[in-house]
Amino acid sequence: MAFDMVAAALCVTATVAGMRFAAWCSAYLALRGLPGPKGDLVLGQLKDVVKPDHHRTLFKWACQYGGIYRIRLAHIHAVVVTDPQLIAVVLGKDTEIEKSIEGVYSHFNTLLHAGGEPNIFTSHTDAYWRLVRKGVAPAFSAKSMRQGFAHVLAVNQQLVSILAARAGAAVDMDNAALRVTLDVIGRVGFGKDFGATADLDDCRANAAFDLMSAGRDEGIKRWNNPFRKYLVFIWPSQSVRKGRRKLAAFQALMAGLLAEVRARGEPAADDASIAAQLLRIRDPATGRPLPDDRLAAEIGVFFTGGFETTGHTIAWALLMISQHAEVEARVLAELHALRLLPHQPGRRTLDFEDLARLTYTGQAIKEAMRLMPVLTDGTNRTTLRATQLGVHSIPAGTMVWVPFGATFASPQSWERPGEYLPERWDDADADYARPTGGEAAKQDLADRAAGRAKRFMPFSLGSRDCVGQSLARMNFTATVAMLLSEFSFRLADEMDGMASVRERATSGLLTLQPADGLLMHCTPRGAEVAASC
Ligand code: HEM
């Protein structure tokens, strides 16, 4: 009897394995027509894409193989897409191509939830995701941003005073920008001042700031080694135990924030902060609020999603603007026209309406986001069924990777792609793909319904785009404008020049960031600057 059961189990296992192998082989054959790099026999291109400078490799492959090519990450077949027309299909068809939850996003579940439950970022596009996404949407409306602006101003004013007191000294502006971002999300979204901006020096002095990066580090280790979450039981090395402790501390921090928010009582009717909106969510089936553990995980995802992304964006924009004298001069002229420069007659404080008026400054930031996109790896999808991408039929179960860095720098979509040219955004249509290859291509493009495919999508596209983009825009525009109005920034000699900072940028830590911080000397602007504008 026992023998029969073992034999039956073995038969089932062998059949399932056989079917999987057959599916794998058929996907291999189906994708064989696509170009792609030759890789390691066992790992394929896996080793290339976990390197700290893999964004360069993805760019090189896009130039070499075009807007769609295949790679293999060990046993996973993947198709990499940088052609805007195809990206529009990939990110626009939720019912055919879903976020790659299993194998990519689900690794991040245990970072935020001890039991590994998914959150708005890591869940399928399902009923739970819709409930949370719809629930928090009002927190990012124009009205909420206007309400939160006073916090953005206060945090940046604090940074300006600290930098003024350290005039001339070299300050790590990447670290400073990250701190501002943490405080902005804390204050605007949750009514909580973490005080990270108050002390720029010591990472460890601010527990919240320290834990934000710790969550990220452990996330990467788990992504590179999915078994890491179990290792503490099997091989409890010091590093694994430390990672676990940090994660537990991060989750406790978020649970503590939830308790703090609850202790304030029912949110006021006009409070549409992230905290208030999360508390208002009700399960339509039971009418009950989300359980506390899920709420704490959702709070955590707004910090992890918004903290490094916005912080490094600010740092890259400061670097690019301050290293291009002609761009900086135009930014200053715009600030001067709005009476936002120190020492100018009738000087005003930046207000919410100014954010929309800072057209050129916005373009300068946007161009920095094109050349140094924080989410250079973009997004991953998986085909739920066989899907047509251009002339290629992509089998079900294939990972489709849209790397933004390679897309935003591709010579197939951009003129002078490697140059920092904020003026390219003067054209309101510059976000959209252009026909290349003469009249025929123009006609072809005009013929396609999806002819206005976007070639620039730093916040992604479609239903799973960035829910927090309005907060990010408000934060980075205000910070860059306020810092540049008050100071000129010179890259410290230790940084070895802008080219070297860009060359050494790492994408191995989830976001594209300066490898060794961004040391800059900040000099307060004198009266002559306003006079010369
Ligand atoms: C410059 C700053 C930012 C950039 C470039 C950015 C970019 C993105 C991108 C590309 C996605 C889609 C990711 C994917 O498909 O894997 C995303 C999703 C998300 N972002 Fe952002 N983000 C930024 C700031 C923020 C901020 C400030 C918040 C909130 C405080 C936030 C919260 C989220 C959340 C919760 C999601 C998941 C949305 C969903 O799946 O429905 N992000 N972001």
Residues whose N, C-alpha, C, O or C-beta is under 5 A from the ligand:
A	BS01	HEM	I120 F121 R133 V301 F302 G305 G306 T309 T310 T313 L375 G378 T379 P458 F459 S460 S463 R464 D465 C466 V467 G468 Q469 L471 A472
